[in-house]
Amino acid sequence: MATEHGTVDLSEDDLRAVTAFAVACAERVLSIFEDCYPDDRRPREAIDAARAFSRGAKRTNALRQSGFAALKAAGAATAPAAAQAARAASHAAGAAFLHPLADANQVKHILGAAANAALAEELSGTTDEDEGTLSWAGAYMPSEVADVLGRFPPAPDGGGRAGAMLRTLDASVRARS
């Protein structure tokens, strides 16, 4: 729940749950990136670092930097689906840095990996809508993550197709709660 000071209560356990969810989403499409760029380990390293945090490791600058490195891999990718898969990995690492601000933009830390993974699937044609990450994420999302999401305002406008997917998932989860 948001406080009167515009902040949200977040525990380390909340951050670990959100990060574990983001890792699960990003892992679904990592192969899309690695099939195109088998020698570029930046997205995998971001997912591995995020997974380690979700399992109890410290939240470090190395984790943050792995997310930035995955984002650079996305920027260097010429294959659109691979770029979105790398962005999903970047969001997985970034999930550990969800800020306790009652700001709609923070929803990207919670759902960004799912939205970019879904877009990677759409662009690569690897799955249909009913089996894709967007549907899976809504069904798989642990109640702890849905609870954290509910503490923030709804997802913001913008962000192109990935932003639209983020808002669809956000609305779906909120409707169930």
N, C-alpha and C positions, 0 to 999 in steps of 0.2 A: 504494500500500500504506500502511496506517496505521502510524504510528510508536508507540513505547512511550509517548509523551507525549500520545497522543490526537489527533494531527494527521495530515493527509494531505498528501503531496507534490503540489503544484500549481504548474505553471509558467504564465506569461502565455499561452503557446501553448495550454495546456489550457483556460484561461478563454476564449480567443478561439474555440476549436473548440466548446465547450459553448454559447457565446453564438450562434454562427452556426447551430447546430442549433436552438436555441430560436427564433431569428428565423424560420427556415424553417417551423417549426410554427405560429407565431403568424400569419405571413403567409397561411396557408391559410384563415384565418377572418376576417381583417380586414374583408373586404367585408360580413360579417354585421353588424358594428358600424356600418360606414359607411353601409350601406343604411338603417339606422334613425336614425342621427345624423350626417348628412352634413356638418354644420358643426362637429363636435367632432373635432379633429385630435389629441387627446392620445394615443390608442393608436397612431396612425400615427407620431407623433413619437417615441414610445418605441421602436418597431420600427426607425425610421430611426437613432436614436442607438445602439441596440444593434448594428445592422448596421455602423455606422461603427467601433465598437469592435472588432467581429470582424474588420474589415479593416485594423486597425492604429492607429486613433485611440486617444488616451489614455482611461483609465477615470477619469471625472470626476464631480464632484458633479452636474453638469447631466444626465449619464446616469442617475444614481440618482434625481434629481428627476423625470425623464421617466417613470420606472417608477412612482413614487408618483402622478404625474398620471394615468397610465393606470388605476391602481387607483381613483382618485377618479372617473374616468369610469365605471368598472364599477359603483361604488356609486350613481352618479346614474342609471344606465340602468334603465328600467322594463321593458325587453324582456330576459327571462332569457338568451336565446342571445347577445344583444349584450353583456350584462354578462360572460358567460364569454369572449367574444372579447376584450374589453378586459382581462380578467384574464390571458389568454394573452399579450397585448402587454406587460403589466406584468411577467410572468415572463421575457419575452425580455430586457428591460432588466435585470432582477434577476439573470439568469444570469451577468452579468459580475462579480457580487459573491459568487459561490460562495466560501464560507469554507473554509479548509483544516482543518476540524474533523471528526474521525471521529464524526459525528453523523448519524443517519438523516434528520433534518429537512433536511439539506443536499441530499438527493436532490430536493427540491422545486425547487431552483435549476436542476437538470439536466433534470428531466422535467415541471416544472409547466406550461410553455407547451404541451407536447403534450397533457397531461391536460385542461387547460382548453379547448384548441382542440377536442379530441374531444367534450367536453361541449357546447360551442357547437354543433357539428354535430348532435349527438344532439337537442338542444333545438329546433333549427331544422328538423330533418328534411331537411337538405341532402345527406346522403350515407348510404349503407348501411355496415354494420359492416366489410365486406371492403375498402371503398375509403376509409374514414375515416382521420383523422389517427392514431389509435392504431395501426392496422395499418401505415400508411405510415411512421410514426416508427420502429417496430420494424425495418422493412425498410431504411429510408433511413439510420438512425443510423450515422454514420461510426465506424470502429473506434476512433479517438482518443476519441470521446465515450463509447463503451462501456467503454473502458479506464478513463476517469476515474470513471464510474459504479461500476465494480468496486472502486474504492478505498474506497468508503463502505459503511456497513451498509445492508441492505435498507430500502426505504421504510417510514415509520412508519404505524401504524394511524391511522384518523380521516380527516377531510377530506370526508366525504360521498361523493357520486357521483364527483366529480373525484378524490378520494383513492383510491377504488377503481380508477379508471382508471389513476392513477399507479402503484399497486401492480401492476396487471396488466401494464403496460408494463415496469416494473422487473423483475418475475419473468421475463417473456419474454426480455428482453435478457440477464439473468444465466444463464438456461437455455442460451442459445446460446453463451455464453462458456466 
